[in-house]
Amino acid sequence: MKGLMKGLGVTFKAMTSKKVTYKYPDVPLALPDRFRGIQYFEPDKCIVCNQCARICPTECITLTGKPNPDPEKKGKVIDTFDINFELCILCDLCTEVCPTEAIVMTNNFELASYSRDDLFKNKEWLYENNENIRKENNSAMTTRGGIKKDV
């Protein structure tokens, strides 16, 4: 009997407390500054070094380049950059190794779809994903060639 009264006490206490709910679809969630969401990719900054594809633990990044058509400029230009979000664990390793910061994390996290084929994203889609870029990526740049400050 004592256990029943104790359980009812917990129930009545919970019934009178303030409800904690979110109006999520209508009002966006306030996410922490260091939240790791979907990547933003800027193809103009990419030097096709393949470091992002090499460090990816799930091997979800595919990056190809072609020789620069301008004979005066050396190096490569990006041809394709694809991420398979079916495999991506949003670990932030690809953004950490990118020497030109062509890949940065955003606070976007909504990738729900009815088809797995919709989870393959190309460089055009990632370039258009420029909303809610993390604050540290916008303000933590120094003037020394794009090196991040320790946060």
Buried (B, 14 or more C-beta within 10 A) or exposed (E): EEEEEEEEEEEEEEEEEEEEEEEEEEEEEEBEEEBBBBBBBBBEBBBBBEBBBEBBEEEBBBBEBEEEEEEEEEEBBBEEBBBBBEEBEBBBBBBBBBEEBBBBBBBBBEEEEEEEEEBBBEBEEBBEBEEBBBEBBEEEBEEEEEEEEEE
